Amino acid sequence: MFKTVLPLSAILSLRFFGLFLVLPVLSAYALHLEGATPFLIGVIVGGYALTQAIFQIPFGTMSDRLGRKPTLLLGLVIFLVGSIICAVSTDIYTLMIGRFLQGAGAIGAVIPAMISDLVHEEQRGKAMALMGGTIAISFAAAMALGPVIAAQAGFASLFWITAALAIVSMVILFTKVPTPPRIRHIYHSKTTTRDILGDKNLLNMIIINGMQKGLMTVAFVLIPILLTQKGYGFEWDKAELWKVYLPALLAGLVAMGPAAVFGEKHNKPREIFLVSIVLFIVSFTLMGFATKGWEFVLGVVAFFIAFNMMEPLVQSMISKFARVHQKGAALGIANGFAYLMTFIGGAVAGLALQYGGRETFAAALIVVTTLWLLWTFKMANPHRYSHLFLPADQVDMEKLNALEHEHIAEWYINETEKVVAVKYRKDKVNEEEIKMKIVK
């Protein structure tokens, strides 16, 4: 599993590292560009997410139909072009165009879907945790390095580094990433958005994913501006921002492991989500009303613990709830909504700073996150499913096509490995009962 998942995780992590590298300083540095306002800064912080939201579903569906690798390559090329435009920009609008292009290479749903193709469901939680862990490491490194590199080599250097990482990702794609198996399933109708949104489990996860990502850009608009600009009582130097980001991300990284184990191994993701949302409420209370630097830093630490506790579980739960033919589209819809919320979060935070006050905005965030907490209380933890894998030549296809059982979620055929997989609730039905129904 490790050899399969690591190259894909590396590609996604390098892409996110490039995006994260500018986040801790973007709102502070971009304020000095020609034409900049707090609202436009908010748009730029989350701007990549708007186009990512628009193209996420088409990229997910394209990967289901045309293949994962060609779709990944297209996304990386677009990301490279956007990074170069950002690097050469001298005004706020050129930077905005580059950020929009960075997001148009929307591969955020393709890689988790590819991991789902290559890894058995019993190992998928570990695979998603590994992917989330590499992203968290890139997050921590970017938070520490972004302010230092920007101070020493200039703001534009961050985008040149991102462009170089896009090229490295292309090399990894063609030298280290295996071709996923071709999976045939029993569903011949097209996957529709209505089918996915009609599944209450998937809908819950889509909302959780969107809220988490929206609050992320809210934080990255607020933190640099509140800490470095006059009028908020802190007035840090921009090069010192790593002092708040590094401990916050390290704390989040430490919290992520136990959260993933408790959520996956003990099948308690709902409880992890509830604890995370409470921490989000604590975080915005501290950042919104802090009068001392250490109080504000504690709020940032609480934020990243909450964010990282959720991160590996969200993608894993979406993959578990989606049927095999829905993986790419379901992850595309979920991440598309998440990126839309990312853009909205940045834009709203910019508007709040331009026309409102810190305390008023914090109070509004506390109300929204409290409502989110109440919504999540009604969520149910997923059933425990297992897979029965049988050689295709041992299976009676007529019996397989006629297979019906309330505790069998689905079946599909891995044509590359010539294996039939049956997904079933192991607490309700046993393997021998299934074998009796379909084996020749």
Secondary structure, DSSP 8 states (H G I E B T S, - for coil): -HHHHHHHHHHHHHHHHHHHHHHHHHHHHHTTSBT--HHHHHHHHTHHHHHHHHHHHHHHHHHHHH-HHHHHHHHHHHHHHHHHHHHH--BHHHHHHHHHHHHHS--TTHHHHHHHHHS-HHHHHHHHHHHHHHHHHHHHHHHHHHHHHHHHH-THHHHHHHHHHHHHHHHHHHHT------EEES--S---HHHHHTSHHHHHHHHHHHHHHHHHHHHHHHHHHHHHSTTSS----GGGTHHHHHHHHHHHHHHHHHHHHHHHTS--HHHHHHHHHHHHHHHHHHHHH--SHHHHHHHHHHHHHHHHHHHHHHHHHHHHHS-GGGHHHHHHHHHHHHHHHHHHHHHHHHHHHHHS-HHHHHHHHHHHHHHHHHHHTT------EEEEEEEGGGB-HHHHHT---TTEEEEEEETTTTEEEEEEETTT--HHHHHHHHB-
